[in-house]
Amino acid sequence: MSLLAALHGLYAVEGPQTGGLEDTIINTAASTQPAYLGHGRPAIDYQRAPERSTATRLLAGSPTHSSNHSRVMVIPCMQEDDIGWIARELPTLDVSIYIADNPAALKHPPKNKGHEVMIYLSYLIENYNNLPDIVLFMHSHRWTHHNNRLLGFDASQMIRALSNAHVIREGYVNMRCHWSPGCPEWLRPISGEDTLAKQEETVLERCWKELFPFDPLPSFLAQPCCAQFALSRARVLSIPRSRYVFYRDWILRTPLSDYVSGRIWEYSWQYLFTKDSAHCPAEHVCYCDGFGVCFGGEIPYRQYLERLDQKTRYAEALRHVPEDQPAKEVTGLPRINDTNSSSSNGNTDRRLSLTAQIASLETELEARMQEAQRRGMDPRLRAEECGRPWRDGDGFR
């Protein structure tokens, strides 16, 4: 059989299978332009946006009215990682934990390479015929900068808030709502010397030909970072198991480093599961339909972020005004008239002013968040804000 014929076989649609390339490859020793609503971010108009590709539409699912969808969370970790938060915060969630650097562990990848990619693919290969309704692929740390800011950067909050119906409906859901880094354009195929910022761009074209040999090279790849996402069972099964094995074999055999091979896949998952080279849902839509935090549209969402940023600036300014030192000028903050006060009194006045402004903003932000969560509990409002059809009886959890 020719190589092209073999590759065509990998890309053919097929049902669940027990065979594939796995038996021959596992060798651990082998090496229309959108409108803009300010802030430089395009707003998604679901009524005017170009229709998804036929392949993507065929992969979309239909959410049931029941909230009793089965879930499994896949966690790649190292032996020293603290994952106790999972049992404490999510005691009823089924979890599949792979220990990357312990070959003796109950679950471990064939090789510790490619960051989380090796483990994500290993789970799909090993559980292809026994999948839950929804698979969550998450990192081992609870709090991290790349989790959702409005959910406290807290993975446990994100997982609890995630809408099952949204995952079933979309098939693939990036767990991060914020565009930076990753959107609206991120990786571009370039030639020349490596750059420290994006080493993977110089090998993107070659990798694309190896991973997706029948698909044209996109001008760029984009999605919010950092390889945490949810999949429906239907979306997983829309791709033959042999392809997941093929991709894992690529990670095993590529001469690229652990870092670069992992980064290539960080911005390729969305293409594999949606056929879209760029997958950048509007941030307010992601928060609303995905996590039930609905501000009422792009503008009120941006207003909330501006107030949150303002609170952060005041808190940072307060941190630099010690009680026992003279007050310092802080750019962008109101100046307190303390010409008739001692340095100590002026410093105290500045602290009192900042503390009062922070407290006022916290009260405002809390009220806005409570209202957003209240709106998010109404499936009709959720659908309206996200611009999708809603029928009486549709759920959202």
C-alpha positions as CSV (number, residue, x, y, z in Angstrom):
1,M,0.0,0.0,0.0
2,S,1.3,3.5,-0.9
3,L,1.9,6.1,1.8
4,L,-0.8,8.3,0.3
5,A,-3.3,5.5,0.3
6,A,-2.4,4.7,4.0
7,L,-2.9,8.4,4.9
8,H,-6.2,8.5,3.1
9,G,-7.3,5.6,5.2
10,L,-6.5,7.5,8.4
11,Y,-8.6,10.4,7.3
12,A,-11.6,8.4,6.2
13,V,-14.7,8.5,8.5
14,E,-15.1,5.4,10.4
15,G,-16.8,4.2,13.6
16,P,-15.3,3.0,16.9
17,Q,-12.5,0.5,16.4
18,T,-10.2,-1.7,18.3
19,G,-7.4,-1.9,15.8
20,G,-5.2,0.8,14.2
21,L,-1.6,1.9,14.0
22,E,-1.1,1.5,17.8
23,D,0.2,-2.1,17.4
24,T,3.0,-1.0,15.1
25,I,4.1,2.4,16.4
26,I,4.4,2.4,20.1
27,N,8.1,2.4,20.9
28,T,9.0,4.6,23.9
29,A,12.6,4.7,22.7
30,A,11.7,6.3,19.4
31,S,12.3,9.7,19.3
32,T,-16.2,38.8,5.5
33,Q,-14.6,41.1,8.1
34,P,-16.1,41.2,11.6
35,A,-17.4,44.5,13.1
36,Y,-15.4,46.0,15.9
37,L,-16.9,47.3,19.2
38,G,-13.9,49.1,20.5
39,H,-10.9,47.8,22.4
40,G,-9.5,46.4,19.2
41,R,-11.5,43.2,19.5
42,P,-13.9,42.0,16.8
43,A,-17.4,41.3,17.8
44,I,-19.0,38.1,16.6
45,D,-22.3,38.7,14.8
46,Y,-23.9,35.2,14.5
47,Q,-26.5,36.5,12.1
48,R,-23.9,37.9,9.6
49,A,-20.8,35.8,10.2
50,P,-19.8,33.4,7.5
51,E,-21.4,30.0,7.9
52,R,-19.2,27.2,9.4
53,S,-17.7,24.7,7.1
54,T,-19.9,21.7,6.2
55,A,-17.6,19.4,8.2
56,T,-18.0,21.5,11.3
57,R,-21.8,21.7,11.0
58,L,-22.0,18.0,10.6
59,L,-20.0,17.5,13.8
60,A,-22.3,19.7,15.9
61,G,-24.5,18.0,18.4
62,S,-27.9,18.6,19.8
63,P,-28.1,19.2,23.6
64,T,-30.6,17.1,25.5
65,H,-33.0,18.6,28.1
66,S,-31.3,16.6,30.8
67,S,-28.4,18.0,32.9
68,N,-27.3,14.5,33.7
69,H,-24.4,14.3,31.3
70,S,-21.5,12.1,32.3
71,R,-18.1,13.9,32.6
72,V,-14.5,12.8,33.0
73,M,-11.7,15.3,33.6
74,V,-8.3,14.3,32.2
75,I,-5.3,15.7,34.2
76,P,-1.7,15.4,33.1
77,C,0.7,16.0,36.1
78,M,4.2,15.4,37.4
79,Q,4.9,13.4,40.5
80,E,5.5,16.5,42.6
81,D,2.3,18.3,41.6
82,D,-0.3,19.0,44.3
83,I,-3.6,17.8,42.9
84,G,-5.4,17.5,46.2
85,W,-7.6,20.3,45.3
86,I,-9.5,18.1,42.9
87,A,-10.8,15.7,45.6
88,R,-11.6,18.7,47.9
89,E,-13.3,20.9,45.4
90,L,-14.8,18.4,42.9
91,P,-15.5,15.3,45.0
92,T,-18.1,13.8,42.6
93,L,-16.2,14.4,39.4
94,D,-14.7,11.4,37.6
95,V,-11.0,12.1,37.1
96,S,-8.4,10.3,34.9
97,I,-4.9,11.3,36.2
98,Y,-1.8,10.6,34.1
99,I,1.6,11.0,35.8
100,A,3.9,12.0,33.0
101,D,7.2,11.3,34.8
102,N,6.4,8.0,36.4
103,P,6.4,4.9,34.1
104,A,5.3,2.8,37.0
105,A,2.1,4.8,37.6
106,L,-1.2,3.2,37.0
107,K,-1.8,5.7,34.1
108,H,1.2,7.2,32.3
109,P,2.0,8.1,28.7
110,P,4.4,6.1,26.5
111,K,6.9,9.0,26.8
112,N,7.1,12.3,28.6
113,K,7.1,14.5,25.6
114,G,5.0,17.2,24.0
115,H,3.7,18.7,27.2
116,E,0.0,17.7,27.7
117,V,-0.4,16.5,24.1
118,M,0.9,13.0,24.7
119,I,-1.5,12.5,27.6
120,Y,-4.6,14.0,25.9
121,L,-4.0,11.7,22.9
122,S,-3.3,8.7,25.1
123,Y,-6.6,9.1,26.9
124,L,-8.5,9.4,23.6
125,I,-6.8,6.3,22.3
126,E,-7.3,4.2,25.4
127,N,-10.9,5.2,26.0
128,Y,-12.2,5.6,22.5
129,N,-14.9,2.9,22.9
130,N,-15.8,3.9,26.4
131,L,-16.2,7.7,26.5
132,P,-18.3,9.8,28.8
133,D,-20.7,12.4,27.3
134,I,-18.1,15.2,28.0
135,V,-14.3,15.0,28.4
136,L,-12.5,17.9,30.1
137,F,-8.8,18.3,29.4
138,M,-7.3,20.4,32.1
139,H,-3.9,21.1,33.7
140,S,-3.0,20.0,37.2
141,H,-2.9,23.4,38.9
142,R,-6.0,25.0,40.4
143,W,-5.0,28.6,40.2
144,T,-3.1,29.9,37.2
145,H,-2.9,33.1,35.1
146,H,-4.4,31.3,32.0
147,N,-7.6,30.3,33.8
148,N,-10.6,32.7,33.4
149,R,-10.1,35.9,35.3
150,L,-13.8,36.5,36.1
151,L,-13.9,33.1,37.7
152,G,-11.1,33.8,40.0
153,F,-8.4,32.2,37.9
154,D,-9.8,29.0,39.6
155,A,-10.1,25.8,37.6
156,S,-12.6,24.4,40.1
157,Q,-14.9,27.3,39.5
158,M,-14.6,26.9,35.8
159,I,-15.4,23.2,35.8
160,R,-18.4,23.7,38.1
161,A,-19.8,26.5,36.0
162,L,-19.2,24.9,32.6
163,S,-22.5,24.3,30.7
164,N,-22.9,20.7,29.6
165,A,-25.4,21.7,26.9
166,H,-22.9,24.3,25.5
167,V,-20.3,21.6,25.1
168,I,-22.7,19.1,23.5
169,R,-24.0,21.9,21.2
170,E,-20.5,23.1,20.2
171,G,-18.6,19.9,20.3
172,Y,-15.3,21.7,21.1
173,V,-15.0,24.4,23.8
174,N,-11.8,26.2,24.7
175,M,-12.0,26.6,28.5
176,R,-10.3,30.0,28.3
177,C,-12.5,33.0,27.3
178,H,-9.8,35.8,27.2
179,W,-8.2,36.3,23.8
180,S,-4.7,37.3,24.9
181,P,-2.6,35.4,24.2
182,G,-3.7,33.5,21.2
183,C,-6.3,35.6,19.3
184,P,-7.1,37.0,16.8
185,E,-4.0,35.8,15.0
186,W,-1.2,33.9,16.7
187,L,1.0,31.4,14.8
188,R,2.1,32.2,11.2
189,P,4.3,30.0,9.0
190,I,7.5,31.8,8.6
191,S,11.0,31.0,7.4
192,G,14.3,32.1,8.8
193,E,15.9,32.0,12.2
194,D,14.1,30.9,15.3
195,T,12.5,33.7,17.4
196,L,12.6,33.3,21.2
197,A,8.9,34.3,21.4
198,K,7.5,31.8,18.9
199,Q,10.1,29.2,18.0
200,E,7.4,27.0,16.6
201,E,6.5,29.4,13.7
202,T,9.7,28.4,11.8
203,V,8.7,24.7,11.7
204,L,4.9,25.2,11.4
205,E,4.7,24.6,7.6
206,R,6.7,21.4,7.8
207,C,4.6,20.2,10.8
208,W,1.4,21.0,9.1
209,K,2.3,18.9,6.0
210,E,3.1,16.0,8.3
211,L,0.0,16.3,10.5
212,F,-2.6,17.4,7.9
213,P,-1.2,16.4,4.6
214,F,-4.4,16.9,2.6
215,D,-5.4,20.3,4.0
216,P,-4.0,23.6,2.7
217,L,-1.7,25.5,5.1
218,P,-3.6,28.3,6.8
219,S,-2.2,31.8,6.8
220,F,-2.3,31.7,10.6
221,L,-3.6,29.6,13.6
222,A,-5.4,31.2,16.5
223,Q,-7.3,30.3,19.7
224,P,-7.0,31.4,23.3
225,C,-4.1,29.7,25.0
226,C,-3.3,27.3,26.8
227,A,-4.5,23.8,25.8
228,Q,-7.4,23.4,28.2
229,F,-10.7,22.4,26.5
230,A,-13.8,20.3,26.6
231,L,-15.0,17.8,24.0
232,S,-18.3,16.1,23.4
233,R,-18.3,12.3,22.8
234,A,-19.8,12.9,19.4
235,R,-16.9,15.2,18.4
236,V,-14.3,12.7,19.6
237,L,-15.9,9.9,17.7
238,S,-16.2,12.0,14.5
239,I,-12.4,11.3,14.1
240,P,-11.1,7.8,13.6
241,R,-9.2,6.4,16.5
242,S,-6.3,5.6,14.1
243,R,-5.8,9.3,13.6
244,Y,-5.3,9.9,17.3
245,V,-2.7,7.1,17.3
246,F,-1.1,8.6,14.2
247,Y,-0.8,12.0,16.0
248,R,0.6,10.4,19.1
249,D,3.2,8.6,17.0
250,W,4.1,11.9,15.5
251,I,4.9,13.3,18.9
252,L,6.9,10.2,19.8
253,R,9.0,10.3,16.6
254,T,9.4,14.0,15.8
255,P,12.9,15.4,16.4
256,L,11.3,18.6,17.7
257,S,11.7,19.4,21.3
258,D,9.2,18.8,24.0
259,Y,8.4,22.5,24.1
260,V,8.1,23.1,20.3
261,S,6.0,20.0,19.6
262,G,3.7,20.9,22.4
263,R,3.3,24.4,21.2
264,I,2.5,23.3,17.7
265,W,-0.4,21.3,19.1
266,E,-1.5,24.1,21.5
267,Y,-2.7,26.0,18.4
268,S,-3.8,23.0,16.4
269,W,-6.5,21.4,18.6
270,Q,-9.1,23.8,17.3
271,Y,-8.4,22.8,13.7
272,L,-8.5,19.1,14.5
273,F,-11.9,19.4,16.2
274,T,-13.6,22.3,14.3
275,K,-11.7,22.6,11.0
276,D,-11.3,26.3,11.8
277,S,-7.8,27.6,11.8
278,A,-8.9,30.4,14.0
279,H,-11.3,29.7,16.9
280,C,-11.9,33.0,18.8
281,P,-15.4,33.3,20.2
282,A,-16.2,36.8,21.5
283,E,-15.2,36.9,25.2
284,H,-18.6,37.9,26.5
285,V,-20.2,35.0,24.5
286,C,-17.8,32.5,25.9
287,Y,-18.5,33.7,29.5
288,C,-22.2,33.7,28.9
289,D,-23.0,30.6,27.0
290,G,-20.1,28.6,28.4
291,F,-20.1,29.6,32.1
292,G,-23.4,31.4,32.8
293,V,-21.9,34.9,33.3
294,C,-24.0,37.2,31.1
295,F,-23.4,40.9,31.2
296,G,-25.9,41.7,28.5
297,G,-23.5,42.2,25.6
298,E,-20.0,43.2,24.5
299,I,-20.2,46.8,25.8
300,P,-21.3,46.1,29.5
301,Y,-18.8,43.2,29.5
302,R,-16.0,45.6,28.6
303,Q,-17.3,48.2,31.1
304,Y,-17.0,45.5,33.8
305,L,-13.4,44.7,32.8
306,E,-12.5,48.5,32.8
307,R,-13.8,48.8,36.4
308,L,-12.0,45.7,37.4
309,D,-8.7,47.0,35.9
310,Q,-9.3,50.3,37.7
311,K,-9.6,48.5,41.0
312,T,-6.4,46.6,40.3
313,R,-4.6,49.9,39.7
314,Y,-5.8,51.4,42.9
315,A,-4.8,48.2,44.8
316,E,-1.4,48.4,43.3
317,A,-1.0,52.0,44.2
318,L,-2.1,51.3,47.8
319,R,0.5,48.6,48.0
320,H,3.2,51.3,47.3
321,V,2.1,53.7,50.0
322,P,3.4,52.3,53.3
323,E,2.0,53.8,56.5
324,D,5.3,55.0,57.9
325,Q,6.6,56.7,54.7
326,P,5.6,59.9,52.9
327,A,3.0,59.5,50.2
328,K,4.1,59.1,46.6
329,E,2.5,60.4,43.4
330,V,0.7,57.7,41.6
331,T,0.0,58.4,37.9
332,G,-3.6,58.4,37.0
333,L,-4.9,58.7,40.6
334,P,-6.6,61.9,42.1
335,R,-4.1,64.0,43.9
336,I,-5.0,64.7,47.6
337,N,-4.4,68.2,48.7
338,D,-2.1,67.8,51.7
339,T,-0.1,71.0,51.7
340,N,-1.2,71.8,55.2
341,S,-0.5,68.3,56.5
342,S,2.6,66.6,57.6
343,S,4.1,63.9,55.4
344,S,2.6,61.3,57.7
345,N,-0.9,62.8,57.5
346,G,-0.6,63.1,53.7
347,N,0.3,59.5,53.5
348,T,-2.6,58.5,55.7
349,D,-5.0,60.5,53.6
350,R,-3.8,58.9,50.4
351,R,-4.3,55.4,51.9
352,L,-7.7,56.3,53.2
353,S,-8.7,57.7,49.7
354,L,-7.4,54.6,47.9
355,T,-9.1,52.2,50.4
356,A,-12.4,54.0,50.0
357,Q,-12.2,53.9,46.2
358,I,-11.3,50.2,46.2
359,A,-14.3,49.4,48.5
360,S,-16.6,51.4,46.3
361,L,-15.4,49.5,43.2
362,E,-15.7,46.2,45.0
363,T,-19.3,46.9,45.8
364,E,-20.1,47.9,42.2
365,L,-18.3,44.9,40.8
366,E,-20.1,42.5,43.1
367,A,-23.4,43.9,42.1
368,R,-22.6,43.7,38.4
369,M,-21.4,40.1,38.8
370,Q,-24.5,39.0,40.7
371,E,-26.7,40.5,38.0
372,A,-24.6,38.8,35.3
373,Q,-24.9,35.4,37.1
374,R,-28.7,36.0,37.5
375,R,-29.0,36.6,33.8
376,G,-27.0,33.5,33.1
377,M,-29.5,31.4,34.9
378,D,-32.1,32.2,32.3
379,P,-31.6,30.1,29.2
380,R,-33.6,32.5,27.0
381,L,-31.4,35.4,28.0
382,R,-28.3,33.3,27.5
383,A,-29.4,32.4,24.0
384,E,-30.4,36.0,23.1
385,E,-27.0,37.4,24.3
386,C,-25.1,34.8,22.3
387,G,-27.2,35.3,19.1
388,R,-28.4,31.7,18.8
389,P,-31.9,30.3,18.5
390,W,-33.8,29.3,21.6
391,R,-36.8,27.1,21.9
392,D,-39.0,26.7,25.0
393,G,-37.7,23.8,27.0
394,D,-34.0,24.2,26.0
395,G,-31.7,23.9,28.9
396,F,-28.2,25.2,29.4
397,R,-26.6,23.2,32.3
